[in-house]
Amino acid sequence: MGKRYDLVAIGGGTAGLVATLTATGLGARTALIERDRTGGDCLWTGCVPSKALLASAARAHAIRTADRFGIRASEPEVDFGAVMRRVHEVIEAAGERDTPEYLRSEGVDLIEGEGRFTGPGRISAGGREISFRTALIGTGSRPAMPPLPGIEAVEPLTSESVFELAELPERLAVLGGGPIGCELSQAFARLGSRVTLVESEGRLLPREEPFAGELLAKVLRNEGVDVRTRVAAAGVEPDGQGGSLRVADGNDVPFDRILVATGRTPVTDGLGLDAVGVETDRRGAIVVDDRLRTTGDRIFAAGDVAGELRFTHVAGYHALVAMANGLFRARRKVERDWTPWATFTDPEVAHVGLTEEEARSRHGDSVEVYEHDYANLDRALTSGDPGSVKLVAGRRGRLLGATIVGPAAGESIAEAARLVRDRRKVADLSQMIHAYPTFTEGAARAADDYWRRRYMTPGARRWFRPLLAALRRIDHPR
């Protein structure tokens, strides 16, 4: 038996990195096992490259639409090769603190190779067997490929391979209208591809409030994306140049390349879970309780592999909860109702807490909704950007959820997330002081309606009038 560790993490993505680096900083003996490259999907194929690509696309769009601001517009000259080189430069810069050299310099024992449980408290990795007091599984997820006849014959792109493109596709079909599909559809359309986005549900971003998907679809269509909702894909017909996506309504989609963005599946193959009694559910995710404990002794799971919300910030949060519970026998529970997330389209879509539908299913008729359109927000008027805010409140005005669509929505949602976490009221958001003019005012202006509904009504005026009359007599006696 080799060295005994306080914490061994399998998977060098966000969960494994955060857990081992934090634990090492606290004095624990840690090992991180990674079979490919440290940094995880977010660094190599997810958040970092996609946002870098979106940034280039935004500049191209600004040139193309400059006439909105009294500046002569022109068709941008996009050097796609240079765009992709910048994407990879950003990846390299963002990954400086994820490298094997950095991890080892911080005291993490990085083991390069496959990690496999061989029995209670034991893992085989890098040609040796090690023992652990606590283990964390953070192996993430991979793109799911739908069972479409003919799809493999056209070498479909996924979020893992799209950033290796050397040439801009003239015609790009995107299958899936979730966050990844919407972001990449907009990016490639702005860079010059003819994009068709196909989603089987009735709207884009099906997990969001309906207005968010509807507003985003309108924006994408205005930018030239052929958005098709309620359309089921039936198969793919390859041809010499690309292929054609067959759809149920018969209006097939010809393409040069097709990007599949229909979801992700947890990565658990080869881990030896049976040897330590770790169970998975029907989706392949590792079963965990609210403290992120698996059914295996002293084994925890975090991030995508645990079937939770599949976001980098969730994986990092999970890592800290699991580390505390595993190393120090804490009893921290994962809080799910105040986890914010964002889709980085233009406009951005950000959300926290419950949607209106979810809130009504839990709280019934006590739910109230407060909205504000960016057509009435001065900051949005100056920048010419569309957007809207929706707040969902429960009994006594407690804030249960918020959705913000507009510029900087990913930043603006943080304030609402804090209030949801602290079980505060919509009125508290209205009374916060915000710099003017800013996009953060949008949620506050929606919250202002809380006061209007309660105190600017005929009934309230009937109560206030005699009070005001009495105060006038006191303040201005004859």
N, C-alpha and C positions, 0 to 999 in steps of 0.2 A: 504494500500500500504506500502511495506517495504522500505528499504533503497534505495535511488536513487544513481546510480553509473554513473560516467563519461563514463566508458567502461565496458561492459559485454561481455565476450567471451564464446561461447558455443563450447566445445571440448578442451580437455587438451593435445592435441598434440603440435607439434612445433609451429604452427601459434598462438594458444591460449596462450602458455607459453611465447613466445617472446613478443607478444602484451601486455599482462597484466604485466609481469615483467618490461618491458621498461616503460610502462605508469605509473606504480606505482613509479618507480624510478624518474619520472618527476613530481610527486606530485598528480597524478590522483587517484580517488577512483575507484578501479577495482574489478570485480568479475570474477571468472573462474568457469564454470559449466562443470563437467565431470561425466558421468554415470558409468564409468568402472574404469580405472586407468590412472593416469597422466603419461605423457611421450610419448604417441602416438605410431603409428605403427613403426616408425623408431627405437625406443628404444626396444620395446618388440618383434616385429616380422619382422623387416625390416633390415635397414642398420647395426645396431649393431650386432645382432646375426649372420647375414649372413657373415659379414666380419670376425667375430671371427671363424666361421666354416671354411671359406676359409683359414684363417691363419693356422689352424691345418692341413688342407688338403695340403697346400703348403709344410709343413714340411715332411709329408708322401711322397709327390712326390719327394722332394729333396733326401730323403734316397733311394728311388727306382731308381733314375736316377743319382746317384752320380758318376757312372763310366764315365760320360761325362767329369768330371773334374779330372780324374785320381785317384779317390777314389773308393774302392770296394763297389759296390751297394748291397743292400739286400732288401727283401720284408719287409716293416715296419710292426710291430705288433701294430695294431690300437685297442685301447681300446675305443670303441665308447661311452660307458657310461661315461668315463672320459672326452672325447671330449665334450660331451653335458653338462657335469657339468661345464666345463670351460666356455662354451658359456653363461650359466646362471650366472656365476660369473662375466663375463664381463658386462652383462646386468645390474646387481646390481651396479657395480662400475660406469658405465656410467650414471646411473639414479639418482645419489646422489643429483643432483640439480633439479630434476623433482619431488621430493617427496612432498606429501601434507604438511609435516612439514616444508620443506624449503620454499615452496610458502607462507605459512602463516607467516613464520618468516620474509619474505620480504615485508609483508603488503598486499598480495593478499588475498581477501576473497574467499576461495575455497568452492564451494557448490557442494556436492556430490549427484548426482541424475540426473534425466532427465530434460533437459531444453526444454521449449516449449513456443513459442510466443503466447500470448493470446490477443494481440491487439497492436495498435501503442504505442511504448515506454514501453511495458510491457512483462515480461517473468515470467512464472511459473517454479520454480525449488526448489527441496528440501523441498517441502511442504509449500512454501511461494511464494508470488508474489513480484517481484522486478521491479523497473523501471530503465531505462537507457537513457542516452543522445546519446550514440553510442553503437551499438552491432556489434560483429564480429562473423560470422559463420565459424568455423574451424573444422568441424566434420570429415574431411578426406574421405577415401575411403576404400572399402573392396574388397577382391578377387572376381572376377566374375567367376561364374561356367557356362561353356558352356552347351547348351541343348543336351547333348549326351545321348542317350538311355542307361540305365544301369549304368551310372556313380555314382549315389548316393549309389548303392548297394555295392560298393567296398570301401566305406569310403575314398574318395580321399583326399590326402594331399594338402594343400595350403601353401602359405607363412605364414599364421597365425598358422598352426598346425604342420608344418614340424619340428619345433624346440622342439617339445614335444616327438619326437621319442625316444624310449628307446633302440631299436635295429637297427643295420644297415641293410637296405633291401638288400637282395642278388641280386634281379632284380628290378630295378627302371625304370619306364617309366615316362618321363617328357613331358608334353603336352604344347608346347609354347616355341619358340626360341627367346624371347625377353631377356632383361637383367636378370630378375629373373630366367628364365629357364636356361639360359646359365651359370650363376654363380653357381646355385645349381647342375646342371648336372656335372660341372667340380669338384665341391667339393665332391660330393658323389662318383664319379668315382675314384678320388684320394684316398678316404678313403676305397675303396674296393668294391663298388657296381658295378654291370654290368648295365650300363645306356644306355637307348635308348632315344634320344631326337627327338621329332616329331614337325615339323614346317610346316604349310600349305603354307607359302610364299616361294619364290624361294631361300631365303638365311636367315641365322641367322641375328639377329639385323636388321630387315627390315627398321628401321628409319635411320640407319647409312649409310655412304658411302658404296657402294657394296664391295670394297676391304676389309673393316673391317670385315664384316660377313664371307667373303670367307677365310680370313687369320685365323679367330678364328675357323671356321669349320675344317680347316686343322689341327690346333693344337689339338682340341678336339678328332678328329679321331685318331691322333697319340697317344693320351693318352688312347685310347680304347673305347671312347664314340661312339655309333652307331648313327651318325647324319643323319637324314632323312629330307630333305627339299622337298617342293612341294608335301607334303603328307597330305591329308585331313583325319581327324579322322571321323569315321562313327558311332561308338558306343563302348560299353564295354560289354564283356561277363564275368560275375563273375564265379569263380570256387571255389573249397574248399580252395585253398591256396592264391589266389589273383584274377587274372583275365587275360583277354586278350584284348588289345586295337585293335578293328577292324579298319582297314584303307582302303581307297578307292582302293589302288593298290593290295589289297589282301594279302600283306605281313604283317600279324598281329603281334602285339608285346605282348608277354607274360610278366607278371609282378607279383611281390609280393606286391608292392605298386605303386600307380600312383600319381604323383604330377602334379597338374593343375596350370599352370602359363600363362593363356591366357588373362590377363588384369585385370583391377579393375573398380569398379563402385562407384560413389559418394554416401556417406551416408547422406540422408536427411529425412529418415523416422522419424515420430513423432515430427518434429520440429514446426509444426503449421505454415508453411509458408503461407498458404492461409489467415491466420488471419492478416498478415501484407503485403500482396501483393508481396511476393518474388516469382519470376518466375524461373522455371527450363527449361532446353532445352530437346531435345529428348533423350539425353544420361543420363538425370537425374542430370546433373551438374547445379549449381546455375548460372544464367545469371548475369554477371558483365560487367561493362564498363572498360575502360582503367585506371580508378582510383579505381577499385575494388568495386564500388558501386553497390548494387543490385537494383532491382526495388522497394524495400521497403524503406520507409523513414528512414534515418540515420542508415541503416543496410548495412554492408559490408561483403564480403566473401573472404577467403584466402586459398591457398593450394589446395589439391586434390579436395575438394568439389566444387571449382570454375572452374573445368575442365581445369586448366592450366597444364603445365608440372608437372608431379607428382614426385617431388623430395623434400627432406627435406629442402635443402637450398633454394628452391623456396618458400616453405611455410614460412620460416623465413623472406625472403625478402618481400613477400606479407604482412606479419604481420606488418612490419615497415611502409610500404606504406599506408596500410589501417588505422593504428593507427594515423599517421600524418594527413591524410585527415579527419578522423572522429573526432578526439579530437581537432585539431587545425585549421580545415578548410583549410588545405593546398591543393594544387592542383597537387600533385605528380602523375605521370603516371607510369604504369608498363612498363619497357623496356623488350622486349622479345628476340630481335635479338642477344643479347650478353650473354645469360644465358648458362653457361657451364654445362655439365653433364659427368658422367663417369660410365662405367660398369666395375666391379672389378674382371673380369676374369684374367687369366694369359695367354697371355698378356692383360693388361688393354686396354679399348677402351674409349677414351675421345673425346668430340666434343663441338664446340661452333659455333654459327652463321649458315650460310647457307651451305647446301651441294652444290656440283657442279650442280646437276639437278635443285635445287631451285634457285640458282644464275642465271643460264641460262634462266629460265622462267621469271625472273625479269629484267635481264640486257642484255640478248641476247648475241651477238657476242663479246662484250667487255670483257667477262669473260676469265681469264687465270688461269691455274692450275699449281702448283709447287709441286713436290713430292721428297721424299728422302727415300730410303730403308735402314733399319737398318743393312743390310749386309755391308753397307759402313759407319757405325757409329762406331767409335772405342770403345765407352763405351759398346755398345751392343755386339761387338765382344769379349770383355774381359769377359762378363757375359754369353755369349752363348745364348742370347735371341733374338727372332725374333721381327720384328716390322716395321712400316712404318709411314710416315707423308704425309698428303695431305693438301695443302693450296689453298684456292679459293680466287681469287682477281678480282676486277672489274675495272672500268675505272680509269686510271692513277695509277694503282697498289694498290688501296685501298683494304685492307684485309677484306673480307666478311665472311670467315668461315675457320675453321681448324678442321681436324680430326687427332688424334694421336693414334696409336696402338703400345703398347710396355710397358715395365716396367715404373712405375711412371707416366703414361700418365695423371692420374687424377691431379697430381701436375703440370706437364708440361703445361697443357692446360691453366693455369691461366694467363700466359704471353700473349698468343694469345687472350684470352678473353678481357684483358685490351686494347689491340690494336684494336680489333673489336669495343669495346665500344667507344674508343676515335677517331674512324674513321681514324686510322693511316694506313700506307702503308706496304706492304710486305717488302719493302726496309728497313723500320725501324726495323723490326724483324731481318733482316740479319745483321744490324749494331750494334745490342746489343752484349755486351761482355758476354760470358758464360764461366763458369769454365770448364776446360778440365781435364779429359774426363767425361762428364755427359750426361744423357739422354735428358736434356733440349736443348742440341745442335741440336737435330734432326730437330726441326722446323726451326731453324736458317739455317741449311744446305739446307733445302728445299728452304728457302727464297733466298739463295745465287744465285739460278738459275735466279732470277729476273735480276741480273747484267749480268750474262752470256748471256742471250737472247738479251740484249740491247747493250752490249759493246764488247762482244767477238764473233763478227760475221764478215764475209768477208766485209760487207759494212762499219762497224765501223772501221775495220783495214785500209781500204782505206782512211778513214778520219784521223786516228791517225798517219799513216806513214809519210805524209808530215809534220805534226805538230812535230813529234819526230825528223825528220830530221832537221827542223828549230831550234829546241831547242839544238840539238847536235852542230850545227854551232855556236850558241850563247855561250854554255857552254865550247866548246872545239875549239876555233878559231885556224886556222892554222897560 
